[in-house]
Structure formats: structure tokens, C-alpha cells
């Protein structure tokens, strides 16, 4: 069942035209849309929409939103990332005003998906953490259709990011109270990217050769793929201070408890800014722990190929954990991940994981993946036009429905919610 005319409040979206294209599509369907801009980048990307500019700090946002919810009769709000300072008050206040929250995020499944969930994502997701629930859900839903594929070049994403932040140079004048959610300022971030990606031309052939050597050896090896240091998944939804904290915890446990012939492979995130000297930190800690010959650091490389012969993977709560589970690889989740429950990823016992890694249950992996695709994944992307068109078209049915696909399923299977 679809609902009649509604009024959508659009808060911050990704650094791309996606949010504006989605809002215009909702308007064409007869809905009202009001966009709230918080900085120059928001203003630049919100052309053709009714807009309000919020100029104060996030501390005063509650009163502003209360007025909008009541005076404009807001029924729904759209936002990208539920942990941004300008979004946390909105998600907390919305239920009291009868406002439905639709949260967009990068896809749990990659690479042709985005996430759209009611109320929250990742650690705030309403997805149950119980294998039997996913088995029952899959029995009802069946296999999900294969996504339409597209190619989204990194330069496209990077160009949107640069344009968005260049527009932010006007922030002191037009939005003096705005503070970016990212812990690193854009100029420093771009400097790091330029330096790192310039060096990748030397790293890639070296790392590819190292991976091929690993695949031909008989010794077991475990993989620790790094997450982005400033990601909310680390800062808000894990017990760690940052990725250096994660590295120290994992390497120390490996040195004390892993079999003597095992190796640990630490691979950097492909979108890392290059501002943290991970290689130097890993080398120094390995020397201190006397495991230099057993630890390999990779700046680049094909993670799927690396996992094809790995003994196990350790992650905090990265979506790469789902990639590992799909390959049947024993996976340990150190943080609050949507796949961290019995039958999928192990959730405790890092020290014991090295000796007794437990593979996921294949039928549960299938049920989990297909249920995600049916309920909280949208075929499409945020950064190139073909992907944006797909994402907009495929988001509209969920936004127009009286209840989201996940909420509908939770009504049918409430006992395990």
C-alpha cells in the first residue's frame, strides 16, 4: 500500500547530485519537498528545490527542526549517514513528531548497491541479529534478483567531493555555525590522497606479486583489512579509539596466540587518505613483538583474491566482512556489525580465533545476503549518472510505501525482531 501526498524534509545527502535528483523525482510524484542546507556544498547541489539555510551550530538544531516539523507538517525525512552531528538530533526527535526517517548509506553489499533503512543503519539498524530470523525471512522472500551493473570511476566520486568542499569555502560567511562531521579538513585530506595515489603506481605491482606469493605458499595466513580511520563505524560503533588501536590489539594477540607458522596480512583501505603512517607503525610494532617475518603490510591489492586462500579474516565492522562470509571464510567481528551473530561471524575470542577459526554456515550466508537485498539494499549508486538514475528509481517504491520492506518483514516475523 502506498501513502497519499507527503512532505519530505531533505537533510544532508552524499557529495553528489543524488539527493537533489531524488527530491525532484518525489516532487514529480506529487509530494512536497523542503531541503535544509547546512553549508555551501549543500547549497550548490540543491538547485531547483525549495530550501532553507541553517546558519547556527548543531547545538541549536533541535528548536529549528521542531518548528519545521510542526509548521510544515513534515511526514518524512531523508538523510545520508545517521551519525553526522546535524543528523543525530533529527533521528532522535523524529518519532515524537510522527516523522518517518529514511537513512541512506553506502551499500552493505558491494559494488552495485546502496543502503536505505528506516531509522538507522549499521549499529542502529533494526535488522535482527539472529540466524533463525534470516532463515525464516529467506524462506518467505526467496532469492533476490541480480542487480543491474554499472561502472562508477573513482575520479567521478572525487570530483564531486572536491566541488562540494570548494563551495564550502563560503561557509564562514553563509553558515558560520557549521562544523564538518569529518575529523580531517578537506585541504589536508586532498593532500593525503594526492600523495598516496601518486605512490600507488609503485605499490600496486609490488603488492600484487606479494599476494601471488602468499597464494602459492602452504602456510596459513589471516587478513586484517583496515577501515577508514575517521569512519563512524570506528568512532561511534566500536570499542576502539582508531585503526592504530585496532592494529595494536590484533598484532599483540597474533604474536601471543597464533600458530607459529601463521602469517598476518594487514591491508590498507582503498580510499584511505594516506595521513596515518600505517606501514611504519606496523613495522615498528612487529619489531617490538618479534614477529617481523610473520607480518605483511599491503598498501593495495585485490581483497577478493587475497581472501580466496586465507585462513580467516579479522574486522571491526567493515562491509568487507560480508565479502569474506560470502567466500565461506571464518570471520571475526570485533565491533558492532550487522553480521556479528552466531552462524555468521564470530563475535568474541580474538585470542582463540587464531587456533580455532569457525567458518560461517553456508545456508545462513545465503539467507542473510538475500534478505538484505530484498529489504535494505537498493540497486544503484551515488556518484555517476547511470548509478544515480538507478538508485533514484529503485528508492521511490520504498519511500512511497506505507511501511518499508524491512518494517513489513518485521511485522510478519516480530518474534525475533
Phi, psi and omega in degrees: 000136176257154179265155178288196183313132178227167180240115183262135172256118181261113174270209186289142175246186175293165178284077182189174178284000187306309185301316180294317179297322178294317180297319179294323177295321177295322177296320179297335178275001176101002180273157173267144180224131174237125180259132174257123179257142182245349182200180182296325178296318176301314180302316184297321185270001185250034180293142176084009179240153169292131189228153168231138178256122177264120188255352187268185178278165180296337181297333182259009188291331184302313180296319179299313181292320178304316179296317180295314180305315185281310187288325182262003178053051180294133177253332185217151172228145182245134178206157180246110180085112186275357182256005175292145181304328180278353180254335182299316176298323182294316181290328180287323185274335190306315183301324181294337180257007181070024182265130177275135181254129177244114185256123173263150177199168173302154188291143168294320176264144182233156002254005190250031184225153164236166180258137172222112183229153172283134169078314183188166182233171178054239183294339179268003183296149175271002175299130177296158175246066185208122185300319182298325179297316181291325177296316179293320179298316181294324177298329179277319188273323183077185181297141176277149178294151177291140181287151170290136184265157178205163177247122179242104184290146181300325183298332179293313177299316182297321181295319176298319181296316180295314180299316181300315183282332173297320176297333179291351175299338179276358185304316181302333180271313188265335182217069187296339181272355186284137173232126182298142178290337182285138182287344182249132177293148186304313181302319178294322178298314182294322177300316179297316179299313182299315180296314184293313184290335173294322182282342184298335179297334176270325183290321189300309180295323178296313182292322178298319179294321179295321178295317179298322177296316178302319184291338181267346181277159181266346183293142176290149174215146179249150184242132172241097176278129183284149173258171179291134189299326183261012183292140176301333178300329177270311186290324186253330190239034176210163178276008186256152178284320182193186183287333174297320176300318178297312181302315181297317181296315184289315182295322179295316177296318179300315182298325186271331193233346183283151175304148186297335181266000182278153176239156177242124180251120179252119184245131181288157177288140182297336180255018178298144183283345181080017183268343178255126182282071184300317183300316180295317181296317180296316181299315182293319180291322178298321178295317180297323182271358180060044177230030183305320184284351185250000182241130180237127177256131177242127176279336183213187176127161181277107183296320180299319179292321180297320182286343186298336178232011181291158177274329180186165178232141174245131177219169173271293178203029183290152174293345174296340174299323178292323176301316180295317180297322179295335177270006180074022186270131173306129187227131178249125178256119182271350181236194183271094181248152182292344181256009184272079175205165187303133181101337174249255181273147171286148186239355180212162174084052176304317182298325180274346183296324184298324182269331186226062177289131183254123179290155177289160177281119187304318182292331177285323175301315179298315180296318181297310183297315182291325177294319175303312183298324180286331193248314189234007177248139179240127177293121181150186180209177186256348199241333175249156188299315178301320180291320180295318179298317177299313183297318179296308182301321184277344177278331187301316179301319180292323180287332181274343184288152178297324173225152180288163177304322179292316180297322178298318180291323178293331174292325180282328179237062185285339187296334183249010183286000000 
